Amino acid sequence: MKMVIAFIKENKFDDVMLALHKIEGLTGASSSKIHGFGRDRSRHTPEQETEISLDFKPHIRLETACRSELVRQVISAIKEAAHTGLYGDGKIYVLPLEESLRIRTAERGENAV
C-alpha cells in the first residue's frame, strides 16, 4: 500500500478529482485548502540564483491511500490533470503505507483502504 500526497493549484482541483474518479479500484481521496511557499523563479533567469519567496500561495493538498499497483495510474492522472507548464503546478509524493484500519469494521490492510 502507498500514500500519495499531491500539492496542486486550486484551479486544477476539479480536473484532478475527475481524473482520479476514473481510476478503477481507487477507493477515495481527501483534500484540504492550504497555503505555502516555495522557490520563486519568476524574476530570475536560469543563470541567476533562486531566491526564497515568503509570499504564501493557496494550493490544494490531495491525499489518497491506494494499492501499490495503482500508484502509477494515480501519479499519471494527477500529473496530466494538474499540468499547466507554469511554475507552481505542484508536487507529488509517494510514501509507503505500513498499516490501515477501518474504524467501523476493524478491517486492516488493503481491505481497510
Contacts in CASP RR format, 6 or more apart in sequence:
PFRMAT RR
TARGET T0000
AUTHOR 0000-0000-0000
METHOD contacts of the structure
MODEL  1
MKMVIAFIKENKFDDVMLALHKIEGLTGASSSKIHGFGRDRSRHTPEQET
EISLDFKPHIRLETACRSELVRQVISAIKEAAHTGLYGDGKIYVLPLEES
LRIRTAERGENAV
1 65 0 8 1.000
1 66 0 8 1.000
1 67 0 8 1.000
1 68 0 8 1.000
1 96 0 8 1.000
1 97 0 8 1.000
1 98 0 8 1.000
1 100 0 8 1.000
1 109 0 8 1.000
1 110 0 8 1.000
1 113 0 8 1.000
2 65 0 8 1.000
2 66 0 8 1.000
2 67 0 8 1.000
2 68 0 8 1.000
2 71 0 8 1.000
2 94 0 8 1.000
2 95 0 8 1.000
2 96 0 8 1.000
2 97 0 8 1.000
3 63 0 8 1.000
3 64 0 8 1.000
3 65 0 8 1.000
3 94 0 8 1.000
3 95 0 8 1.000
3 96 0 8 1.000
3 97 0 8 1.000
4 62 0 8 1.000
4 63 0 8 1.000
4 64 0 8 1.000
4 65 0 8 1.000
4 66 0 8 1.000
4 71 0 8 1.000
4 74 0 8 1.000
4 75 0 8 1.000
4 78 0 8 1.000
4 92 0 8 1.000
4 93 0 8 1.000
4 94 0 8 1.000
5 61 0 8 1.000
5 62 0 8 1.000
5 63 0 8 1.000
5 92 0 8 1.000
5 93 0 8 1.000
5 94 0 8 1.000
5 95 0 8 1.000
6 16 0 8 1.000
6 61 0 8 1.000
6 62 0 8 1.000
6 63 0 8 1.000
6 78 0 8 1.000
6 82 0 8 1.000
6 90 0 8 1.000
6 91 0 8 1.000
6 92 0 8 1.000
6 93 0 8 1.000
7 34 0 8 1.000
7 59 0 8 1.000
7 60 0 8 1.000
7 61 0 8 1.000
7 62 0 8 1.000
7 90 0 8 1.000
7 91 0 8 1.000
7 92 0 8 1.000
8 16 0 8 1.000
8 59 0 8 1.000
8 60 0 8 1.000
8 62 0 8 1.000
8 78 0 8 1.000
8 82 0 8 1.000
8 89 0 8 1.000
8 90 0 8 1.000
9 59 0 8 1.000
9 60 0 8 1.000
9 82 0 8 1.000
9 84 0 8 1.000
9 88 0 8 1.000
9 89 0 8 1.000
9 90 0 8 1.000
10 33 0 8 1.000
10 58 0 8 1.000
10 59 0 8 1.000
10 60 0 8 1.000
12 60 0 8 1.000
12 81 0 8 1.000
12 82 0 8 1.000
12 84 0 8 1.000
12 89 0 8 1.000
13 31 0 8 1.000
13 60 0 8 1.000
15 81 0 8 1.000
15 82 0 8 1.000
16 62 0 8 1.000
16 77 0 8 1.000
16 78 0 8 1.000
16 81 0 8 1.000
16 82 0 8 1.000
17 29 0 8 1.000
17 31 0 8 1.000
18 81 0 8 1.000
19 77 0 8 1.000
19 78 0 8 1.000
19 80 0 8 1.000
19 81 0 8 1.000
20 26 0 8 1.000
20 28 0 8 1.000
20 29 0 8 1.000
20 62 0 8 1.000
20 64 0 8 1.000
20 74 0 8 1.000
20 77 0 8 1.000
20 78 0 8 1.000
22 77 0 8 1.000
23 70 0 8 1.000
23 73 0 8 1.000
23 74 0 8 1.000
23 77 0 8 1.000
25 66 0 8 1.000
25 67 0 8 1.000
25 70 0 8 1.000
26 64 0 8 1.000
26 66 0 8 1.000
26 70 0 8 1.000
26 73 0 8 1.000
26 74 0 8 1.000
27 65 0 8 1.000
27 66 0 8 1.000
27 113 0 8 1.000
28 64 0 8 1.000
29 62 0 8 1.000
29 63 0 8 1.000
29 64 0 8 1.000
30 62 0 8 1.000
30 63 0 8 1.000
30 64 0 8 1.000
31 60 0 8 1.000
31 61 0 8 1.000
31 62 0 8 1.000
31 63 0 8 1.000
32 60 0 8 1.000
32 61 0 8 1.000
33 58 0 8 1.000
33 59 0 8 1.000
33 60 0 8 1.000
33 61 0 8 1.000
34 58 0 8 1.000
34 59 0 8 1.000
34 60 0 8 1.000
34 61 0 8 1.000
35 56 0 8 1.000
35 57 0 8 1.000
35 58 0 8 1.000
35 59 0 8 1.000
36 56 0 8 1.000
36 57 0 8 1.000
36 59 0 8 1.000
37 52 0 8 1.000
37 53 0 8 1.000
37 54 0 8 1.000
37 55 0 8 1.000
37 56 0 8 1.000
37 57 0 8 1.000
38 52 0 8 1.000
38 53 0 8 1.000
39 50 0 8 1.000
39 51 0 8 1.000
39 52 0 8 1.000
39 53 0 8 1.000
40 50 0 8 1.000
40 51 0 8 1.000
40 52 0 8 1.000
40 53 0 8 1.000
40 55 0 8 1.000
41 50 0 8 1.000
41 87 0 8 1.000
42 87 0 8 1.000
43 51 0 8 1.000
44 50 0 8 1.000
44 51 0 8 1.000
57 88 0 8 1.000
59 90 0 8 1.000
62 78 0 8 1.000
64 74 0 8 1.000
65 97 0 8 1.000
65 100 0 8 1.000
65 113 0 8 1.000
66 74 0 8 1.000
66 113 0 8 1.000
67 110 0 8 1.000
67 113 0 8 1.000
71 94 0 8 1.000
75 92 0 8 1.000
75 94 0 8 1.000
78 92 0 8 1.000
79 92 0 8 1.000
82 89 0 8 1.000
82 90 0 8 1.000
83 89 0 8 1.000
99 108 0 8 1.000
99 109 0 8 1.000
100 108 0 8 1.000
100 109 0 8 1.000
100 110 0 8 1.000
100 112 0 8 1.000
100 113 0 8 1.000
101 107 0 8 1.000
101 108 0 8 1.000
101 109 0 8 1.000
101 112 0 8 1.000
102 108 0 8 1.000
102 111 0 8 1.000
102 112 0 8 1.000
105 112 0 8 1.000
END
